[in-house]
Amino acid sequence: MGRLRKTGSSRGFTLIEMMIVVCLIIILVSIAVPVYNRSILHAKEATLRQDLFTLRSVISQYTLDKQKAPQTLEDLIPAGYIKVIPKDPFTNEANWTTDQEDSIMAVDQQEPGIVDVHSSSNLTASDGTAYSSW
């Protein structure tokens, strides 16, 4: 029984073919990485907006229910308005900047306290504004 032998050159990839494939992979990665980073940034911004909305809402509810504004964000936890203070997605800590007012928010409010909350991050958002101004 005879074996079949290839008499021509062996089949494989040439250096040019390999270089073309590597270049295509590099091009695809260079397109995908910025898109991925942008989607991560937009997700963090959406989380920040939602956290700020929630914190402002529970501060307002606390103020109206208790007839006084909370003195710290931690006052909201034992009162049952929120389970935990969320972490700022850009600082990765629960270190929110709070605005204390000397005036009172509600007609029947007895003492002033926290009326607004902002991010402690000094970074700039994708729309050009500072996160701390949201």
N, CA, C and O atoms as a GROMACS GRO file, in nm:
protein
  536
    1MET      N    1   0.085  -0.116   0.000
    1MET     CA    2   0.000   0.000   0.000
    1MET      C    3   0.089   0.122   0.000
    1MET      O    4   0.183   0.135   0.079
    2GLY      N    5   0.058   0.205  -0.085
    2GLY     CA    6   0.141   0.324  -0.097
    2GLY      C    7   0.080   0.443  -0.022
    2GLY      O    8  -0.041   0.460  -0.014
    3ARG      N    9   0.164   0.518   0.027
    3ARG     CA   10   0.119   0.640   0.094
    3ARG      C   11   0.112   0.751  -0.009
    3ARG      O   12   0.192   0.759  -0.102
    4LEU      N   13   0.014   0.837   0.013
    4LEU     CA   14   0.004   0.953  -0.075
    4LEU      C   15   0.092   1.063  -0.019
    4LEU      O   16   0.079   1.100   0.098
    5ARG      N   17   0.177   1.112  -0.097
    5ARG     CA   18   0.265   1.220  -0.053
    5ARG      C   19   0.235   1.344  -0.132
    5ARG      O   20   0.204   1.341  -0.252
    6LYS      N   21   0.245   1.454  -0.060
    6LYS     CA   22   0.227   1.581  -0.128
    6LYS      C   23   0.358   1.616  -0.192
    6LYS      O   24   0.464   1.614  -0.130
    7THR      N   25   0.349   1.648  -0.314
    7THR     CA   26   0.472   1.681  -0.385
    7THR      C   27   0.496   1.831  -0.390
    7THR      O   28   0.606   1.876  -0.423
    8GLY      N   29   0.390   1.911  -0.355
    8GLY     CA   30   0.406   2.057  -0.360
    8GLY      C   31   0.445   2.109  -0.222
    8GLY      O   32   0.487   2.034  -0.134
    9SER      N   33   0.430   2.236  -0.208
    9SER     CA   34   0.462   2.298  -0.080
    9SER      C   35   0.352   2.266   0.022
    9SER      O   36   0.237   2.243  -0.015
   10SER      N   37   0.388   2.263   0.148
   10SER     CA   38   0.290   2.231   0.252
   10SER      C   39   0.196   2.348   0.270
   10SER      O   40   0.233   2.464   0.251
   11ARG      N   41   0.071   2.316   0.307
   11ARG     CA   42  -0.030   2.419   0.324
   11ARG      C   43  -0.014   2.484   0.461
   11ARG      O   44   0.012   2.415   0.560
   12GLY      N   45  -0.029   2.615   0.467
   12GLY     CA   46  -0.019   2.690   0.591
   12GLY      C   47  -0.042   2.837   0.564
   12GLY      O   48  -0.075   2.877   0.452
   13PHE      N   49  -0.024   2.915   0.666
   13PHE     CA   50  -0.043   3.060   0.651
   13PHE      C   51   0.090   3.124   0.620
   13PHE      O   52   0.195   3.088   0.674
   14THR      N   53   0.083   3.220   0.531
   14THR     CA   54   0.204   3.294   0.501
   14THR      C   55   0.217   3.410   0.599
   14THR      O   56   0.122   3.442   0.671
   15LEU      N   57   0.329   3.469   0.602
   15LEU     CA   58   0.353   3.582   0.691
   15LEU      C   59   0.261   3.699   0.657
   15LEU      O   60   0.212   3.767   0.747
   16ILE      N   61   0.236   3.722   0.532
   16ILE     CA   62   0.148   3.831   0.489
   16ILE      C   63   0.006   3.805   0.539
   16ILE      O   64  -0.060   3.897   0.587
   17GLU      N   65  -0.042   3.682   0.526
   17GLU     CA   66  -0.177   3.649   0.573
   17GLU      C   67  -0.188   3.670   0.725
   17GLU      O   68  -0.288   3.724   0.772
   18MET      N   69  -0.089   3.629   0.798
   18MET     CA   70  -0.089   3.648   0.944
   18MET      C   71  -0.087   3.795   0.980
   18MET      O   72  -0.157   3.837   1.072
   19MET      N   73  -0.008   3.875   0.909
   19MET     CA   74  -0.002   4.018   0.937
   19MET      C   75  -0.136   4.085   0.909
   19MET      O   76  -0.177   4.174   0.983
   20ILE      N   77  -0.204   4.044   0.804
   20ILE     CA   78  -0.336   4.101   0.772
   20ILE      C   79  -0.436   4.068   0.882
   20ILE      O   80  -0.512   4.155   0.923
   21VAL      N   81  -0.436   3.944   0.930
   21VAL     CA   82  -0.528   3.904   1.037
   21VAL      C   83  -0.499   3.982   1.165
   21VAL      O   84  -0.591   4.029   1.230
   22VAL      N   85  -0.373   3.995   1.201
   22VAL     CA   86  -0.336   4.069   1.322
   22VAL      C   87  -0.377   4.216   1.308
   22VAL      O   88  -0.428   4.275   1.404
   23CYS      N   89  -0.356   4.276   1.192
   23CYS     CA   90  -0.396   4.415   1.170
   23CYS      C   91  -0.547   4.432   1.182
   23CYS      O   92  -0.594   4.529   1.241
   24LEU      N   93  -0.623   4.339   1.129
   24LEU     CA   94  -0.769   4.346   1.140
   24LEU      C   95  -0.814   4.335   1.286
   24LEU      O   96  -0.905   4.406   1.329
   25ILE      N   97  -0.751   4.248   1.360
   25ILE     CA   98  -0.785   4.234   1.503
   25ILE      C   99  -0.752   4.363   1.578
   25ILE      O  100  -0.831   4.407   1.661
   26ILE      N  101  -0.639   4.424   1.549
   26ILE     CA  102  -0.601   4.549   1.615
   26ILE      C  103  -0.700   4.660   1.581
   26ILE      O  104  -0.737   4.739   1.668
   27ILE      N  105  -0.744   4.668   1.457
   27ILE     CA  106  -0.842   4.769   1.416
   27ILE      C  107  -0.974   4.748   1.490
   27ILE      O  108  -1.032   4.845   1.539
   28LEU      N  109  -1.020   4.625   1.499
   28LEU     CA  110  -1.146   4.597   1.568
   28LEU      C  111  -1.138   4.629   1.717
   28LEU      O  112  -1.232   4.684   1.775
   29VAL      N  113  -1.026   4.597   1.778
   29VAL     CA  114  -1.008   4.627   1.921
   29VAL      C  115  -1.000   4.778   1.943
   29VAL      O  116  -1.055   4.829   2.040
   30SER      N  117  -0.934   4.850   1.853
   30SER     CA  118  -0.923   4.995   1.869
   30SER      C  119  -1.057   5.064   1.852
   30SER      O  120  -1.075   5.176   1.901
   31ILE      N  121  -1.151   5.002   1.785
   31ILE     CA  122  -1.286   5.055   1.775
   31ILE      C  123  -1.370   5.014   1.895
   31ILE      O  124  -1.449   5.094   1.946
   32ALA      N  125  -1.353   4.892   1.942
   32ALA     CA  126  -1.438   4.839   2.049
   32ALA      C  127  -1.406   4.898   2.187
   32ALA      O  128  -1.497   4.920   2.265
   33VAL      N  129  -1.280   4.922   2.218
   33VAL     CA  130  -1.242   4.970   2.352
   33VAL      C  131  -1.302   5.107   2.383
   33VAL      O  132  -1.358   5.123   2.492
   34PRO      N  133  -1.293   5.206   2.296
   34PRO     CA  134  -1.356   5.336   2.328
   34PRO      C  135  -1.508   5.326   2.342
   34PRO      O  136  -1.567   5.394   2.427
   35VAL      N  137  -1.571   5.243   2.261
   35VAL     CA  138  -1.716   5.225   2.272
   35VAL      C  139  -1.751   5.162   2.407
   35VAL      O  140  -1.847   5.203   2.471
   36TYR      N  141  -1.674   5.065   2.449
   36TYR     CA  142  -1.695   5.001   2.579
   36TYR      C  143  -1.674   5.102   2.693
   36TYR      O  144  -1.756   5.108   2.785
   37ASN      N  145  -1.567   5.179   2.687
   37ASN     CA  146  -1.540   5.279   2.791
   37ASN      C  147  -1.651   5.384   2.798
   37ASN      O  148  -1.689   5.427   2.906
   38ARG      N  149  -1.702   5.425   2.682
   38ARG     CA  150  -1.810   5.523   2.678
   38ARG      C  151  -1.938   5.465   2.739
   38ARG      O  152  -2.011   5.536   2.809
   39SER      N  153  -1.966   5.338   2.714
   39SER     CA  154  -2.086   5.277   2.772
   39SER      C  155  -2.073   5.264   2.923
   39SER      O  156  -2.172   5.278   2.995
   40ILE      N  157  -1.954   5.236   2.973
   40ILE     CA  158  -1.931   5.231   3.118
   40ILE      C  159  -1.953   5.369   3.179
   40ILE      O  160  -2.016   5.379   3.284
   41LEU      N  161  -1.903   5.473   3.115
   41LEU     CA  162  -1.921   5.610   3.165
   41LEU      C  163  -2.070   5.647   3.169
   41LEU      O  164  -2.116   5.705   3.267
   42HIS      N  165  -2.144   5.614   3.063
   42HIS     CA  166  -2.286   5.646   3.060
   42HIS      C  167  -2.363   5.568   3.167
   42HIS      O  168  -2.459   5.620   3.224
   43ALA      N  169  -2.323   5.446   3.194
   43ALA     CA  170  -2.387   5.368   3.300
   43ALA      C  171  -2.362   5.430   3.437
   43ALA      O  172  -2.452   5.437   3.520
   44LYS      N  173  -2.238   5.476   3.461
   44LYS     CA  174  -2.207   5.542   3.588
   44LYS      C  175  -2.285   5.672   3.603
   44LYS      O  176  -2.334   5.703   3.711
   45GLU      N  177  -2.297   5.747   3.494
   45GLU     CA  178  -2.373   5.872   3.499
   45GLU      C  179  -2.521   5.846   3.526
   45GLU      O  180  -2.584   5.921   3.601
   46ALA      N  181  -2.575   5.742   3.466
   46ALA     CA  182  -2.715   5.707   3.491
   46ALA      C  183  -2.736   5.665   3.636
   46ALA      O  184  -2.837   5.699   3.698
   47THR      N  185  -2.640   5.591   3.690
   47THR     CA  186  -2.648   5.551   3.830
   47THR      C  187  -2.640   5.673   3.921
   47THR      O  188  -2.715   5.681   4.019
   48LEU      N  189  -2.552   5.766   3.891
   48LEU     CA  190  -2.540   5.888   3.971
   48LEU      C  191  -2.670   5.968   3.968
   48LEU      O  192  -2.716   6.015   4.072
   49ARG      N  193  -2.730   5.983   3.850
   49ARG     CA  194  -2.857   6.056   3.839
   49ARG      C  195  -2.966   5.989   3.924
   49ARG      O  196  -3.041   6.057   3.994
   50GLN      N  197  -2.974   5.856   3.917
   50GLN     CA  198  -3.075   5.784   3.993
   50GLN      C  199  -3.051   5.795   4.143
   50GLN      O  200  -3.145   5.814   4.220
   51ASP      N  201  -2.926   5.782   4.185
   51ASP     CA  202  -2.893   5.795   4.328
   51ASP      C  203  -2.926   5.934   4.380
   51ASP      O  204  -2.980   5.948   4.490
   52LEU      N  205  -2.894   6.037   4.302
   52LEU     CA  206  -2.925   6.174   4.344
   52LEU      C  207  -3.076   6.195   4.353
   52LEU      O  208  -3.125   6.258   4.446
   53PHE      N  209  -3.149   6.141   4.256
   53PHE     CA  210  -3.295   6.153   4.258
   53PHE      C  211  -3.353   6.086   4.382
   53PHE      O  212  -3.440   6.141   4.449
   54THR      N  213  -3.303   5.966   4.412
   54THR     CA  214  -3.352   5.891   4.529
   54THR      C  215  -3.319   5.965   4.658
   54THR      O  216  -3.406   5.980   4.744
   55LEU      N  217  -3.195   6.009   4.673
   55LEU     CA  218  -3.155   6.079   4.795
   55LEU      C  219  -3.236   6.207   4.815
   55LEU      O  220  -3.280   6.237   4.926
   56ARG      N  221  -3.254   6.283   4.708
   56ARG     CA  222  -3.332   6.407   4.719
   56ARG      C  223  -3.478   6.377   4.754
   56ARG      O  224  -3.540   6.451   4.830
   57SER      N  225  -3.530   6.271   4.698
   57SER     CA  226  -3.668   6.234   4.726
   57SER      C  227  -3.686   6.193   4.872
   57SER      O  228  -3.782   6.237   4.936
   58VAL      N  229  -3.597   6.111   4.925
   58VAL     CA  230  -3.612   6.068   5.065
   58VAL      C  231  -3.582   6.181   5.162
   58VAL      O  232  -3.639   6.184   5.271
   59ILE      N  233  -3.494   6.274   5.126
   59ILE     CA  234  -3.472   6.392   5.211
   59ILE      C  235  -3.600   6.474   5.220
   59ILE      O  236  -3.639   6.518   5.328
   60SER      N  237  -3.665   6.492   5.107
   60SER     CA  238  -3.790   6.567   5.105
   60SER      C  239  -3.899   6.495   5.185
   60SER      O  240  -3.972   6.558   5.262
   61GLN      N  241  -3.911   6.364   5.166
   61GLN     CA  242  -4.012   6.286   5.240
   61GLN      C  243  -3.984   6.292   5.390
   61GLN      O  244  -4.077   6.311   5.470
   62TYR      N  245  -3.861   6.276   5.429
   62TYR     CA  246  -3.823   6.283   5.571
   62TYR      C  247  -3.861   6.420   5.629
   62TYR      O  248  -3.918   6.428   5.738
   63THR      N  249  -3.828   6.526   5.555
   63THR     CA  250  -3.855   6.662   5.603
   63THR      C  251  -4.005   6.685   5.622
   63THR      O  252  -4.047   6.744   5.721
   64LEU      N  253  -4.083   6.639   5.528
   64LEU     CA  254  -4.228   6.659   5.538
   64LEU      C  255  -4.289   6.572   5.647
   64LEU      O  256  -4.379   6.616   5.718
   65ASP      N  257  -4.241   6.449   5.662
   65ASP     CA  258  -4.297   6.357   5.763
   65ASP      C  259  -4.256   6.395   5.905
   65ASP      O  260  -4.340   6.396   5.996
   66LYS      N  261  -4.130   6.426   5.924
   66LYS     CA  262  -4.077   6.452   6.058
   66LYS      C  263  -4.086   6.598   6.099
   66LYS      O  264  -4.060   6.633   6.214
   67GLN      N  265  -4.124   6.683   6.006
   67GLN     CA  266  -4.134   6.828   6.027
   67GLN      C  267  -3.998   6.888   6.064
   67GLN      O  268  -3.991   6.992   6.130
   68LYS      N  269  -3.894   6.824   6.020
   68LYS     CA  270  -3.759   6.878   6.031
   68LYS      C  271  -3.673   6.805   5.930
   68LYS      O  272  -3.694   6.687   5.901
   69ALA      N  273  -3.576   6.875   5.876
   69ALA     CA  274  -3.487   6.816   5.777
   69ALA      C  275  -3.384   6.728   5.847
   69ALA      O  276  -3.349   6.756   5.962
   70PRO      N  277  -3.336   6.624   5.780
   70PRO     CA  278  -3.231   6.542   5.843
   70PRO      C  279  -3.104   6.623   5.861
   70PRO      O  280  -3.069   6.706   5.776
   71GLN      N  281  -3.035   6.598   5.970
   71GLN     CA  282  -2.910   6.669   5.996
   71GLN      C  283  -2.793   6.606   5.921
   71GLN      O  284  -2.698   6.674   5.884
   72THR      N  285  -2.801   6.473   5.898
   72THR     CA  286  -2.702   6.400   5.818
   72THR      C  287  -2.777   6.300   5.732
   72THR      O  288  -2.895   6.271   5.756
   73LEU      N  289  -2.710   6.248   5.632
   73LEU     CA  290  -2.773   6.145   5.548
   73LEU      C  291  -2.797   6.017   5.628
   73LEU      O  292  -2.890   5.942   5.597
   74GLU      N  293  -2.716   5.992   5.728
   74GLU     CA  294  -2.731   5.872   5.809
   74GLU      C  295  -2.862   5.875   5.889
   74GLU      O  296  -2.909   5.770   5.931
   75ASP      N  297  -2.921   5.993   5.912
   75ASP     CA  298  -3.050   6.002   5.982
   75ASP      C  299  -3.161   5.933   5.904
   75ASP      O  300  -3.262   5.894   5.962
   76LEU      N  301  -3.143   5.916   5.774
   76LEU     CA  302  -3.246   5.855   5.690
   76LEU      C  303  -3.254   5.704   5.710
   76LEU      O  304  -3.358   5.644   5.684
   77ILE      N  305  -3.145   5.641   5.755
   77ILE     CA  306  -3.141   5.495   5.768
   77ILE      C  307  -3.225   5.446   5.885
   77ILE      O  308  -3.315   5.364   5.863
   78PRO      N  309  -3.202   5.492   6.010
   78PRO     CA  310  -3.285   5.440   6.120
   78PRO      C  311  -3.432   5.480   6.109
   78PRO      O  312  -3.519   5.414   6.165
   79ALA      N  313  -3.459   5.589   6.037
   79ALA     CA  314  -3.597   5.632   6.020
   79ALA      C  315  -3.670   5.546   5.916
   79ALA      O  316  -3.791   5.558   5.902
   80GLY      N  317  -3.598   5.462   5.844
   80GLY     CA  318  -3.658   5.369   5.749
   80GLY      C  319  -3.684   5.425   5.610
   80GLY      O  320  -3.760   5.366   5.534
   81TYR      N  321  -3.624   5.536   5.577
   81TYR     CA  322  -3.645   5.595   5.445
   81TYR      C  323  -3.554   5.536   5.339
   81TYR      O  324  -3.585   5.539   5.220
   82ILE      N  325  -3.442   5.482   5.383
   82ILE     CA  326  -3.347   5.419   5.292
   82ILE      C  327  -3.269   5.315   5.371
   82ILE      O  328  -3.243   5.333   5.490
   83LYS      N  329  -3.231   5.205   5.305
   83LYS     CA  330  -3.160   5.098   5.377
   83LYS      C  331  -3.014   5.131   5.399
   83LYS      O  332  -2.961   5.113   5.509
   84VAL      N  333  -2.947   5.178   5.294
   84VAL     CA  334  -2.807   5.217   5.303
   84VAL      C  335  -2.786   5.342   5.219
   84VAL      O  336  -2.859   5.366   5.123
   85ILE      N  337  -2.689   5.421   5.255
   85ILE     CA  338  -2.652   5.537   5.174
   85ILE      C  339  -2.574   5.483   5.054
   85ILE      O  340  -2.472   5.416   5.072
   86PRO      N  341  -2.622   5.510   4.931
   86PRO     CA  342  -2.552   5.455   4.815
   86PRO      C  343  -2.414   5.518   4.797
   86PRO      O  344  -2.388   5.630   4.841
   87LYS      N  345  -2.327   5.444   4.731
   87LYS     CA  346  -2.193   5.495   4.701
   87LYS      C  347  -2.200   5.580   4.575
   87LYS      O  348  -2.272   5.548   4.480
   88ASP      N  349  -2.125   5.687   4.575
   88ASP     CA  350  -2.110   5.769   4.456
   88ASP      C  351  -2.034   5.685   4.354
   88ASP      O  352  -1.925   5.636   4.385
   89PRO      N  353  -2.088   5.666   4.233
   89PRO     CA  354  -2.020   5.579   4.136
   89PRO      C  355  -1.885   5.632   4.088
   89PRO      O  356  -1.806   5.556   4.032
   90PHE      N  357  -1.857   5.759   4.110
   90PHE     CA  358  -1.730   5.814   4.062
   90PHE      C  359  -1.625   5.821   4.171
   90PHE      O  360  -1.506   5.817   4.141
   91THR      N  361  -1.665   5.831   4.296
   91THR     CA  362  -1.568   5.829   4.405
   91THR      C  363  -1.564   5.692   4.472
   91THR      O  364  -1.471   5.662   4.547
   92ASN      N  365  -1.662   5.609   4.444
   92ASN     CA  366  -1.677   5.474   4.500
   92ASN      C  367  -1.684   5.476   4.652
   92ASN      O  368  -1.643   5.381   4.719
   93GLU      N  369  -1.736   5.586   4.707
   93GLU     CA  370  -1.756   5.600   4.851
   93GLU      C  371  -1.890   5.670   4.873
   93GLU      O  372  -1.943   5.734   4.783
   94ALA      N  373  -1.944   5.656   4.992
   94ALA     CA  374  -2.069   5.725   5.027
   94ALA      C  375  -2.037   5.861   5.086
   94ALA      O  376  -2.082   5.894   5.196
   95ASN      N  377  -1.960   5.940   5.014
   95ASN     CA  378  -1.914   6.070   5.064
   95ASN      C  379  -1.982   6.183   4.987
   95ASN      O  380  -1.916   6.262   4.920
   96TRP      N  381  -2.112   6.191   4.997
   96TRP     CA  382  -2.190   6.292   4.926
   96TRP      C  383  -2.169   6.429   4.989
   96TRP      O  384  -2.148   6.440   5.110
   97THR      N  385  -2.175   6.531   4.907
   97THR     CA  386  -2.170   6.669   4.954
   97THR      C  387  -2.314   6.714   4.979
   97THR      O  388  -2.398   6.705   4.890
   98THR      N  389  -2.342   6.761   5.099
   98THR     CA  390  -2.478   6.801   5.133
   98THR      C  391  -2.486   6.953   5.145
   98THR      O  392  -2.390   7.019   5.184
   99ASP      N  393  -2.602   7.006   5.110
   99ASP     CA  394  -2.628   7.149   5.126
   99ASP      C  395  -2.718   7.167   5.248
   99ASP      O  396  -2.828   7.113   5.255
  100GLN      N  397  -2.668   7.244   5.344
  100GLN     CA  398  -2.746   7.276   5.463
  100GLN      C  399  -2.811   7.412   5.441
  100GLN      O  400  -2.746   7.507   5.396
  101GLU      N  401  -2.938   7.422   5.473
  101GLU     CA  402  -3.009   7.548   5.460
  101GLU      C  403  -3.038   7.605   5.597
  101GLU      O  404  -3.066   7.532   5.692
  102ASP      N  405  -3.032   7.736   5.607
  102ASP     CA  406  -3.071   7.802   5.731
  102ASP      C  407  -3.222   7.822   5.734
  102ASP      O  408  -3.282   7.829   5.841
  103SER      N  409  -3.281   7.832   5.616
  103SER     CA  410  -3.427   7.848   5.610
  103SER      C  411  -3.493   7.711   5.618
  103SER      O  412  -3.426   7.608   5.610
  104ILE      N  413  -3.622   7.711   5.635
  104ILE     CA  414  -3.695   7.584   5.648
  104ILE      C  415  -3.771   7.555   5.520
  104ILE      O  416  -3.820   7.646   5.453
  105MET      N  417  -3.782   7.425   5.486
  105MET     CA  418  -3.845   7.384   5.361
  105MET      C  419  -3.998   7.380   5.372
  105MET      O  420  -4.068   7.425   5.281
  106ALA      N  421  -4.049   7.327   5.480
  106ALA     CA  422  -4.193   7.309   5.495
  106ALA      C  423  -4.248   7.412   5.592
  106ALA      O  424  -4.175   7.466   5.676
  107VAL      N  425  -4.375   7.440   5.580
  107VAL     CA  426  -4.440   7.539   5.666
  107VAL      C  427  -4.433   7.496   5.812
  107VAL      O  428  -4.410   7.578   5.901
  108ASP      N  429  -4.454   7.366   5.836
  108ASP     CA  430  -4.455   7.317   5.973
  108ASP      C  431  -4.320   7.261   6.018
  108ASP      O  432  -4.313   7.195   6.122
  109GLN      N  433  -4.215   7.286   5.941
  109GLN     CA  434  -4.082   7.238   5.977
  109GLN      C  435  -4.028   7.318   6.095
  109GLN      O  436  -4.046   7.439   6.102
  110GLN      N  437  -3.963   7.248   6.189
  110GLN     CA  438  -3.920   7.312   6.312
  110GLN      C  439  -3.775   7.360   6.308
  110GLN      O  440  -3.743   7.463   6.368
  111GLU      N  441  -3.686   7.287   6.240
  111GLU     CA  442  -3.546   7.329   6.235
  111GLU      C  443  -3.487   7.296   6.098
  111GLU      O  444  -3.531   7.202   6.033
  112PRO      N  445  -3.388   7.374   6.056
  112PRO     CA  446  -3.327   7.351   5.924
  112PRO      C  447  -3.233   7.231   5.926
  112PRO      O  448  -3.196   7.181   6.032
  113GLY      N  449  -3.196   7.185   5.808
  113GLY     CA  450  -3.104   7.072   5.795
  113GLY      C  451  -3.064   7.055   5.649
  113GLY      O  452  -3.049   7.154   5.577
  114ILE      N  453  -3.045   6.931   5.607
  114ILE     CA  454  -3.004   6.901   5.470
  114ILE      C  455  -3.121   6.924   5.375
  114ILE      O  456  -3.233   6.878   5.400
  115VAL      N  457  -3.096   6.997   5.267
  115VAL     CA  458  -3.200   7.019   5.167
  115VAL      C  459  -3.160   6.967   5.029
  115VAL      O  460  -3.246   6.948   4.943
  116ASP      N  461  -3.031   6.944   5.007
  116ASP     CA  462  -2.989   6.895   4.877
  116ASP      C  463  -2.860   6.815   4.893
  116ASP      O  464  -2.790   6.826   4.994
  117VAL      N  465  -2.832   6.735   4.792
  117VAL     CA  466  -2.713   6.649   4.794
  117VAL      C  467  -2.650   6.652   4.655
  117VAL      O  468  -2.721   6.660   4.554
  118HIS      N  469  -2.518   6.645   4.651
  118HIS     CA  470  -2.443   6.646   4.525
  118HIS      C  471  -2.331   6.544   4.533
  118HIS      O  472  -2.296   6.495   4.640
  119SER      N  473  -2.275   6.512   4.417
  119SER     CA  474  -2.160   6.423   4.411
  119SER      C  475  -2.037   6.495   4.466
  119SER      O  476  -2.023   6.617   4.451
  120SER      N  477  -1.949   6.420   4.528
  120SER     CA  478  -1.823   6.477   4.577
  120SER      C  479  -1.712   6.469   4.474
  120SER      O  480  -1.600   6.513   4.499
  121SER      N  481  -1.743   6.415   4.358
  121SER     CA  482  -1.643   6.398   4.254
  121SER      C  483  -1.606   6.533   4.192
  121SER      O  484  -1.692   6.620   4.177
  122ASN      N  485  -1.480   6.549   4.157
  122ASN     CA  486  -1.435   6.671   4.091
  122ASN      C  487  -1.418   6.649   3.940
  122ASN      O  488  -1.357   6.731   3.872
  123LEU      N  489  -1.472   6.539   3.889
  123LEU     CA  490  -1.462   6.507   3.747
  123LEU      C  491  -1.568   6.581   3.666
  123LEU      O  492  -1.664   6.635   3.722
  124THR      N  493  -1.549   6.583   3.535
  124THR     CA  494  -1.643   6.648   3.444
  124THR      C  495  -1.725   6.542   3.371
  124THR      O  496  -1.671   6.440   3.329
  125ALA      N  497  -1.854   6.567   3.357
  125ALA     CA  498  -1.944   6.473   3.292
  125ALA      C  499  -1.926   6.475   3.141
  125ALA      O  500  -1.857   6.562   3.087
  126SER      N  501  -1.989   6.381   3.073
  126SER     CA  502  -1.979   6.373   2.927
  126SER      C  503  -2.047   6.492   2.860
  126SER      O  504  -2.018   6.521   2.744
  127ASP      N  505  -2.137   6.560   2.930
  127ASP     CA  506  -2.202   6.679   2.872
  127ASP      C  507  -2.126   6.807   2.904
  127ASP      O  508  -2.172   6.916   2.868
  128GLY      N  509  -2.012   6.797   2.971
  128GLY     CA  510  -1.927   6.913   2.999
  128GLY      C  511  -1.950   6.978   3.134
  128GLY      O  512  -1.875   7.068   3.172
  129THR      N  513  -2.052   6.933   3.208
  129THR     CA  514  -2.077   6.990   3.341
  129THR      C  515  -2.002   6.910   3.446
  129THR      O  516  -1.962   6.796   3.422
  130ALA      N  517  -1.984   6.969   3.563
  130ALA     CA  518  -1.917   6.899   3.673
  130ALA      C  519  -2.020   6.811   3.742
  130ALA      O  520  -2.135   6.850   3.759
  131TYR      N  521  -1.978   6.692   3.783
  131TYR     CA  522  -2.069   6.601   3.856
  131TYR      C  523  -2.116   6.665   3.986
  131TYR      O  524  -2.227   6.639   4.032
  132SER      N  525  -2.033   6.748   4.043
  132SER     CA  526  -2.070   6.813   4.170
  132SER      C  527  -2.179   6.916   4.152
  132SER      O  528  -2.236   6.962   4.251
  133SER      N  529  -2.210   6.954   4.027
  133SER     CA  530  -2.317   7.051   4.004
  133SER      C  531  -2.451   6.983   3.976
  133SER      O  532  -2.553   7.051   3.964
  134TRP      N  533  -2.453   6.852   3.965
  134TRP     CA  534  -2.579   6.782   3.936
  134TRP      C  535  -2.668   6.781   4.057
  134TRP      O  536  -2.778   6.727   4.051
   0.00000   0.00000   0.00000
